[in-house]
């Protein structure tokens, strides 16, 4: 399976950013905003909760 663009988020600064993701390859990721290595793949459930919490414009 080829790498796909997925959304990741930083546990330290809460930044969201796209990165390549291949589930068969282990990669240590770093947040481009704060440099933390506490980065996780955003799940569909987490994305839905975040969308619900966003204030309407």
N, CA, C and O of each residue as an XYZ file, in Angstrom:
228
protein
N       0.851     -1.193      0.000
C       0.000      0.000      0.000
C       0.889      1.246      0.000
O       1.849      1.337      0.766
N       0.568      2.170     -0.839
C       1.330      3.407     -0.933
C       0.926      4.378      0.177
O      -0.156      4.280      0.755
N       1.807      5.288      0.447
C       1.536      6.289      1.482
C       0.390      7.197      1.045
O       0.258      7.539     -0.131
N      -0.432      7.577      2.016
C      -1.551      8.479      1.761
C      -1.387      9.705      2.641
O      -0.756      9.631      3.696
N      -1.952     10.841      2.217
C      -1.965     12.039      3.054
C      -3.023     11.853      4.127
O      -4.190     11.607      3.819
N      -2.619     11.969      5.383
C      -3.531     11.868      6.526
C      -3.296     13.075      7.423
O      -2.238     13.702      7.376
N      -4.296     13.394      8.239
C      -4.170     14.502      9.173
C      -3.616     13.990     10.498
O      -4.119     13.020     11.064
N      -2.583     14.653     10.975
C      -1.983     14.348     12.265
C      -2.185     15.553     13.164
O      -2.425     16.662     12.685
N      -2.087     15.333     14.484
C      -2.190     16.445     15.418
C      -1.146     16.299     16.507
O      -0.706     15.197     16.833
N      -0.763     17.438     17.060
C       0.247     17.509     18.105
C      -0.440     17.524     19.467
O      -1.355     18.317     19.689
N      -0.011     16.658     20.377
C      -0.581     16.630     21.717
C      -0.138     17.833     22.540
O      -0.799     18.192     23.515
N       0.955     18.448     22.165
C       1.492     19.579     22.937
C       0.818     20.895     22.576
O       0.345     21.609     23.459
N       0.768     21.227     21.278
C       0.249     22.542     20.869
C      -1.076     22.458     20.118
O      -1.632     23.487     19.735
N      -1.589     21.248     19.902
C      -2.874     21.009     19.238
C      -2.895     21.386     17.759
O      -3.974     21.488     17.174
N      -1.745     21.593     17.145
C      -1.687     21.906     15.715
C      -2.135     20.699     14.905
O      -1.850     19.561     15.278
N      -2.831     20.934     13.806
C      -3.240     19.887     12.861
C      -2.461     20.112     11.575
O      -2.290     21.252     11.143
N      -1.991     19.035     10.962
C      -1.209     19.167      9.740
C      -1.244     17.863      8.952
O      -1.327     16.786      9.544
N      -1.182     17.946      7.612
C      -1.178     16.741      6.779
C       0.240     16.180      6.650
O       1.213     16.930      6.560
N       0.336     14.862      6.642
C       1.616     14.173      6.426
C       1.329     12.870      5.702
O       0.210     12.359      5.746
N       2.342     12.337      5.038
C       2.214     11.025      4.414
C       2.128      9.965      5.502
O       2.809     10.053      6.523
N       1.288      8.967      5.275
C       1.105      7.890      6.247
C       1.026      6.556      5.535
O       0.195      6.360      4.649
N       1.891      5.644      5.926
C       1.856      4.262      5.454
C       1.782      3.395      6.706
O       2.739      3.369      7.480
N       0.678      2.685      6.931
C       0.512      1.916      8.163
C       1.548      0.801      8.354
O       1.695      0.288      9.464
N       2.258      0.422      7.304
C       3.256     -0.635      7.421
C       4.645     -0.114      7.779
O       5.557     -0.904      8.023
N       4.814      1.211      7.814
C       6.121      1.804      8.085
C       6.047      2.631      9.365
O       5.193      3.506      9.504
N       6.954      2.341     10.298
C       7.012      3.087     11.552
C       7.902      4.310     11.346
O       9.061      4.195     10.946
N       7.329      5.498     11.632
C       8.056      6.752     11.455
C       7.845      7.607     12.690
O       6.714      7.763     13.151
N       8.925      8.166     13.233
C       8.774      9.121     14.325
C       8.519     10.484     13.701
O       9.342     10.996     12.942
N       7.379     11.060     14.026
C       6.995     12.347     13.439
C       7.234     13.479     14.419
O       7.229     13.284     15.634
N       7.443     14.663     13.871
C       7.689     15.857     14.671
C       6.728     16.944     14.234
O       6.498     17.130     13.039
N       6.165     17.662     15.194
C       5.253     18.759     14.899
C       6.016     19.879     14.199
O       7.054     20.318     14.695
N       5.518     20.348     13.053
C       6.197     21.436     12.352
C       6.075     22.782     13.073
O       6.842     23.702     12.792
N       5.136     22.903     13.983
C       4.924     24.172     14.689
C       5.799     24.293     15.939
O       6.469     25.308     16.129
N       5.796     23.252     16.800
C       6.513     23.369     18.076
C       7.700     22.416     18.212
O       8.499     22.563     19.137
N       7.829     21.450     17.314
C       8.957     20.532     17.355
C       8.765     19.325     18.256
O       9.673     18.504     18.377
N       7.613     19.197     18.886
C       7.343     18.057     19.760
C       7.237     16.777     18.942
O       6.817     16.806     17.785
N       7.617     15.656     19.544
C       7.445     14.373     18.851
C       6.212     13.634     19.368
O       6.044     12.444     19.102
N       5.352     14.333     20.102
C       4.083     13.756     20.567
C       3.006     14.029     19.521
O       2.125     14.869     19.705
N       3.106     13.298     18.431
C       2.229     13.489     17.276
C       1.417     12.221     17.067
O       1.956     11.115     17.118
N       0.124     12.382     16.832
C      -0.761     11.240     16.649
C      -1.585     11.400     15.378
O      -1.849     12.513     14.923
N      -1.981     10.269     14.822
C      -2.867     10.243     13.663
C      -4.268     10.605     14.129
O      -4.769     10.039     15.101
N      -4.900     11.543     13.440
C      -6.259     11.935     13.804
C      -7.237     10.900     13.265
O      -7.279     10.646     12.062
N      -8.019     10.305     14.154
C      -9.006      9.307     13.766
C     -10.264     10.008     13.246
O     -10.479     11.182     13.546
N     -11.094      9.311     12.476
C     -12.343      9.913     12.008
C     -13.240     10.370     13.171
O     -13.904     11.402     13.067
N     -13.262      9.620     14.260
C     -14.085     10.003     15.412
C     -13.568     11.293     16.047
O     -14.361     12.155     16.426
N     -12.250     11.432     16.166
C     -11.671     12.643     16.739
C     -11.924     13.851     15.826
O     -12.177     14.955     16.308
N     -11.853     13.638     14.524
C     -12.115     14.722     13.577
C     -13.568     15.183     13.684
O     -13.845     16.380     13.612
N     -14.500     14.235     13.855
C     -15.919     14.580     13.980
C     -16.173     15.369     15.269
O     -16.915     16.351     15.259
N     -15.556     14.939     16.382
C     -15.707     15.673     17.643
C     -15.147     17.077     17.534
O     -15.738     18.026     18.050
N     -14.018     17.218     16.871
C     -13.399     18.532     16.712
C     -14.298     19.443     15.861
O     -14.422     20.634     16.146
N     -14.916     18.887     14.827
C     -15.809     19.666     13.966
C     -17.020     20.137     14.752
O     -17.503     21.248     14.530
N     -17.520     19.317     15.665
C     -18.677     19.705     16.495
C     -18.323     20.822     17.460
O     -19.174     21.647     17.794
N     -17.076     20.857     17.909
C     -16.643     21.860     18.883
C     -16.301     23.196     18.264
O     -16.211     24.203     18.966
N     -16.105     23.215     16.933
C     -15.767     24.470     16.246
C     -16.937     25.442     16.323
O     -18.069     25.059     16.029
N     -16.691     26.687     16.709
C     -17.790     27.665     16.711
C     -18.239     27.999     15.295
O     -17.418     28.087     14.381
N     -19.523     28.181     15.118
C     -20.057     28.531     13.789
C     -19.722     29.974     13.459
O     -19.795     30.845     14.326
N     -19.357     30.233     12.216
C     -19.022     31.608     11.787
C     -20.237     32.331     11.311
O     -20.148     33.492     10.913
